[in-house]
Amino acid sequence: MVLPTSPPGSLRGARHPRVELGPPAVHTYGPEAAELLRRAGQPPDFWQERALDRLLGVREDGKWACFEYGEMVSRQNGKGCILEGRALAGLLLLGEQLIMWSAHEYKTAMESFRRVLTLLRRLGTPITDNLIDVGGILLKVINTNGEESVERLDTGQRLKFIARSKSSGRGFSGDLNLIDETFAYTGVQHAALMPTMNARPNPQIIYTSTPPLDNDSGDVLYSLRARGEAGGDDSLGWRDWGIAGDLDNLTDIDLDDRSLWAASNPALGIRITEETILRLRRSMGDVEFAREILGIWPKPRVGGGAIDTELWTALADPRSRLVDPIAFAVDTTPERAFTSIAAAGRREDGLLHVEIVDHRAGTGWAIDRVVELRDRWHPCAVVIDAGGPAGSLIAPIEAKGVDVTLTTARDVAQACGQIYDAITDRNGTTLRHLDQPVLNAAIAGAQRRPLGDAWAWARRGLSVDISPLVAVTLAAWGHTTRAHIEDQVVLEGSLMA
């Protein structure tokens, strides 16, 4: 049993985070994971059990309710316990063949490796330095530099620990990826790891972190937060214990308010004391204390400069709805880390409506999603830039019977000009959008690149994912160039009848 470190009656950490959401589940393996931790002498706190319940939730079809799950909480509260419980469950109970645990530094990954070995030795009986018997399951410990892992000798399952790099994870087909210290997780690293899960029948990826160190890093984390706070993502579980606000506006936040200390530190009164936080408050600067202890994020970087964000904001209408005919478009990032599907069409009042239909990690999911959208909405166009990163999706999508509209460089330049004109129409008489955070972020970070005598959206050197903007741009072009053809087909059909 873990005893509180604070005296009775002292301030205790919150039991629930400020932001908590996740898709519904019909069952969870959370209690089993928590029981493994208890048997290993590390009973989880209530909030850690709650996290395990969410991330180990299962749908009716047996798939994980959360393909992705993120837990954002301040340092020293016990994020590692959540990953440890998940890893033990995957190795000992769930039959996951490969579990990859990564950290941004080798020494951090090795510290996690040692903690898991300690738990396994407590659960079972060490036979030798490199062999552990856990209830009749023989586990081989591999300590070779760069190959640190635990392997089940009966099933061949592995729990592997790695330091992230551009190529880390290539060649592996992991059932589970545990991304520790996601604040230092880049889009390039994400692109290297995500495809490893494409061939697995029921994969999952877990992120744990404190906020990014600054707004020039943490692009994957910012994207996750945008998706989490927007809600409506049926594959993402997200919990953020940080205080609302941003590091650029700390004058609006009372850093000495101890109720905020409790709200952002669920382990307060268990492993963390008020006295410890008070000492940190006295010794740390305001920004460092706000980020590291209260979990307050840096303000997202804006100012790509290509689009006036005030004009864009003025065009927001969360109640906006489009009517037939509809055009869809698909775009993915150069690193293949994220893919966006956008829709465009006219509203009943004739204004152009654009929105992001789906935005997820990786690329493979987009093929079946396009087919689903085609079957449901019968769009006038499904547009993909043949020369862009999503060009590789054209063949598999067409193989599913979808008629894909391909763009040339000239088409792309026209599309960018059209959407730009619609956004910058200062009379506001052209376009509306749903105020979606992931699209707002892309708009804010948008930059241009020359394309012949015209221009297109720039991709290189950006920390922001602009695939939502590119997809919206192409969808709007598709509607503009194809909707009248669709209308004509319908009209001719009516006359023939």
N, C-alpha and C positions, 0 to 999 in steps of 0.2 A: 504493500500500500504506500502511495506517495503522500506524505503529510504536507500540509500548507507551511510555507516558510514565513508567512505573515501572522501576527498574533490574531486571536479571535476578535471579530468585530471590525477588522481593518478592511480597506477597500478591496473588492474582489473584481476580477475581470468579467467582462460581458460574456454571456452564454451564446449570443447570436451576433453575427456581423452586421455591419451597416447595409451591405448588399449581399443578398443570398437568393440564388435562383438555380433552377435546373429542370430538365425534362422529367415527366412523371415516370415512375417505375412500379412494377407489380411485386417486386421482391428485391431484397438487398442481401449481399454477403457481408455487409458491414459488421454485424455481431460476431461472425466467425473470425474476421480479421482482428477485431478488438480482443477476442478471447485468446488468439495466438499471442498478442502483445502481453496480455495479463500473465499467461503461462510463462512467458519469457522474462517476467519480472519488471515489465514496463507498462503498467495499466494506463490506458489513454484517458485524457480528460474528457469531459462531456463534449466540448467543442470539437475535439479530435474524432470522437466516436461519430458525431454528427457528420463530419466531413467524410469519414469512411462509409457511412450509410449512403450518402449522396453519390459518391464516385463509384461505389460498388453496386448501384442500383441496376436492375435488369428489366428489360421490356418483356412483353408477352411472348415475343419471338425468340427470347433467350439472348438477344444482343444487349450490349451495354447501353443503358439509357444515355449516358454521357460518353460520346466518342472522345470529347475533350473535357477536361476539368481543371479549373484553376483555383488555387487557394492563396490569397494575398494577405500576409500577416507580418507584423513587425518581428525583428530579430529576437532570438532566444525564447520565443514562445513555444516552439515545439513543432514546426513544420515538418521536420525530419521524421517524427513519429508517424505522421500520416503516410509518408512514402514507405516507411519501414513496414507498417501494417499492410499496405497494398502489395509490396514486394513479397512478403511472407505468404500472403494469401495466394498470390499468383504461382509461387513456387511449390507450396505444400498442399494446396487445396484445389486450385482451379485448372491445373494442367496446362498453363501457358508455357509454350516451348522456349521462347526467348524473351527475357525481360532486360531491357537496357536502361541503366541508371546513369545519367550523365550530369556532370557539373562543369562549370566554365574553367576550373583549374584542376590539375591532376591531384594536388594535395587535398582538395575538397572531396573529390571523388573517392580517394583512398580513405579519408576519414569516415565517409558513409559506408564503405566496404568493411571497415573494422567494426563499426557499430552493428551492422547486420550480422557479422560473424559472432559477435558477443551474444546477440539474441538467439542465434541458432544453437550456440553451445549451451545456453541456459535451457533451451527447449529440449535438447537431447543430451547425448553423452559423447564427448570427444574420444575417439578411438586412437587417433594419432593427431599430429599437428595439422594434417591435411585431410582428415576423414572424420565426419561427425555422423552419429546414428541418432536420427530424430524419429522415434516411434517406429523403428524398423526401416526407415528410409535412409539410405546411405548417401551422404552428401560429400562430394569431393571439392576441396578448396584449392583453387589455382592461384598462386601468388606470383606468377611470372610477371615481370614489369610490363605494363601495358596490356596484359591479358587477365587482370584480376577478375575472378568470377567464382561462382558456386555452381556445381553441376550435380544433378540427381543421377545416380548411377543406374537406377531402374528405368527411368523414362528418357534420360538424356536432356531434360529441361535445364536451362541455364539462366542464371542471374548474373549479368555482366556489367561492370563498372568502367566508364570511360570518361576521359576529358574531352570536351567538345572541340571540334575543329571544322573546317570547311568540308572535310571528307568523312568525318566521324559518322559511322552508321551505314555507310555504303557497303553493300554486299550482305547485309543482315536483313532478315525478314522477321521483325519483332512483333510479338503479340502486344507488348506493352512497352511504352517509352516513358520514363520518369525524368522530367526536366527540372532538375534542382537549380536554384539561382537563375530563374528565367530572366531577371533584369539584364543579364549578360548574354542572353540567347539572341542570336541575330537571324535575319531572314535567310542568309546563306546557309547557316547551320540548320535552320528549319527545313530548308529545301533538301539538304543532304539526308535528314532523318525521316521526313514524312513519307517518301516513297517506299521506305522499308516496310511500311504497314499495309501497302496496297494488296499484297497477296495473302494476307492473313484473314481468316474467316470472321473474327470478332476482335479487332484491335482497339486499343485505347491509349491516349496520351494524357499525362498528368503534369501540370505546371505548378510549382510552388515558388514564391518569391516575396521580396519586399519591393517597393516601387523602384523604377529606373533611377539611376544616379543623376541623370540630366535628361533634357528633352532631345538630345542628339543621339541617344541610344535607346534600346528597348523598343524597337519598332514592332516586334512581334507582340510584346506585352501590351503596348498601346492599342494594337488592333484587337487583342483579346478583350481588353477592358471596354472598348467601344462596342463590341458585340455583346458582352455581358450586360452592360448597362442599358443597351437598346432593348434587350429582351427578345423573345420570339424565336430564338435559335434552338431548334429541337434536338441539337446534338451537343450543346455546351452546358456544363455546370460551372457556376462562377460564384465565389465568395470573396468579398473584399472587406477586411476589418479596418481599413484606413479611414481617417476622418475626411469628410467632404471638404473640398476646396483645392487650392493649388499653392505651390511654394512661392509663387510670385505675389500672392495676396495674403500673407500671413498676418497682416494688421487686422484682418477680420476674424482671426482665430485666437482665442485665449490659450496660449501654450501652457499656462499654469493651471488650467482647469483640470482638476484631478478626475472628474467624470469622463473627460476625453481620454485620459490615460487608461482608465478602466475599459472604455468602449473599444479601444484599439489594441489592447493587450489582454487576450482571454486567459493567459497564464498568470495574471497578476493575483497574488495571494496564494499561488501554488509553487511556481518556480521563480517568480519575479516579485520583488517587494516594492512598496511605495518608496522606501528609503533609497533603493537602488535607482529608481527612476528619478527621484529628486536629485541625487548626485549627478546623474547624467544631464539633467536639466541645467544644473549649475555649471557643468564643465563643457557642454556642447553648445555650439552656436545655434541660433534659432532654426536656420534652414536644416542643418544636420539633425537636430532633435525632431523637427517636424517630420522629416522623411523617415529616419531610422526608428523612431519610437512611436510616433503617431500615425505612420503609414500614409502621409500626405504625398501626393504625386507631384512631380514637376508639371508645369503647364505644358500641354502638348505644343510642339513647335508648329508654328503657322508662318505664313508669309512666303509661300512659294512664289507669289507675285503675279502669276498668270491670270488669276481671277480675283476680282474684288469680292471678298467674303461677305461684306455688308450687302452687296447686291444679291448674292446667293441666299443669304439668310432671309432677305425680304421676300423671296419667292417661295418660302416654305409654307406648305398647307398640309398638315397631317391628315386632313379629311379628304384630300384629293383622291379621285378614283378615275381610272381610264376606262374607255369603252372600246369595243372592237372597231377596226382590226388592231391587233397588237403585234409589235415586233420585239424579238428577244435578241440579245447579243451575249457573247462569252468572251472573257479575257482572263489571262493569268499573268502573274508576275514573271519577270525573266528568270528568277531562281526557282520558279514553280512552287513557291511556298503557299500562295493563295490564289484562288480562282473566284471570279465574280460572274454572276449572271444578272443582266439588267433587262428591264422591260421599258418600252416607250409606246405611247399612243395618245390619242386625243381624248380630252374630257368631253362631257356633254356640252360645255360652253365653248368648245373649240380650242382651248389652250392645250399646249403640249404637256403631257405628264410623263415624268421619268422616275424610275425607282429601282432599287436593288432587290431582286427577287431572292437571291441566295449568295452568300459569301462564306467560303469555308477554306480550311487548310487543304493543300494538295490539289490534285487535278482529276483523279480517277472518278470521283463521285459525280463530276459534272456531266458525264456522258449520259448516264441513266436519268439524271435530273432534267436534261434537255428533252429527252424522249418523253418524260412525264409531262413536261410543260407543253410540248407539241401536241400530245394526245388530248390534253385538257382544253387548250386554248386555240388550237389551229391557227398559229400566227401567220401573218403575211410575210414574215422573214425571220430567219435565224442567222444572225450575222457573226462572222469570225474574220479577223484580219489575217489573211493568208500569210503575210510576212511577219506577223507578231508571234509572241511566245505561245499563244493558244493555237497556232497553226497545226501543231501536232495532234490536236483533238479533232481536226476536220474529218480524217479518214474513219476513226472509230465511230464518230457521230453519224456520218453518212452511211456507215455499215449497218446502223440501226434503222435505216430508212428515212432519216431526216434530210430534207433538202436544205443545204447550207448555202447562204449567200456569201460569197467571198469578196473581199475588198482589195483594191489596188492601192498603191501609194497615193494616187490622185484622189481616190475615194476617201482615204483616211484624212487627207488634208481638207477636203470639202466637209467631211463630218465634223472635224475640229472647228472649222470656221462657223458652221451652222450652230453648233451647241454654244459656242462662245457668243455669237450674236444674240441667241435666245436668252442667255444668262445676263448679258450686259445691256439688254433693252431696258433703259431707265424708266420707261413707262410701265414696265411690269405686265405687259399685255401678251406675252408669248408663252411662258413656261411656268410650271409648278412642280414641286418635289415634296417628299414626305418628311424632310428633316431627319434623315437617317444618319446616325453618327459616323458610320463607316464611309458613307459617301461625302459627308461634310469634311472628314479628315482628308480625303483624297482631293477635294476641291481646294482646301486650304494649302495643301502642299504642292499643288500643280505648277509645273514649269513647262516652258516651250522648248522645242528644238527645231532647227531649220529643216524643211522638207521641200527641196526644189525652191520655187519662188514663194512657197507658202510655209506652213509650220504644222507640227503635230505635238502631242503631249510627250514630254521628255520622261525617260525612265531611269537612265543611268545616274548614279550618284545621289539618288533620293533615299531617305530613310522611311518615307511614307509609301504605303501601298496604294498606287493609283489605278489598280485594275478596276475598282468600282467606277471611276471617272471614264476610263477608256470604254468599259462595257456600256455605260449610259450613252456615251458619244456615238458608238456604233449602233446601238439600238435606235436612237433618235434618227440617225441617218437611214437605217433600214426602214423605219416607218415612213419617213419622208419620201423615199424612192420607191417603196413597194405598196404602200397602203392603197393608192389609187388603182393599182393593178388588181388588188384583191377586191376592191369595190366593184370594178368593172366585171370581174368574174361572177360575182354574186348577182349583179344586175342582169347579165346575159342569161344566167341560170333562171332567173325569175321570168324573163321574157319568153324563154323556150318553154317554160311550164305553161 
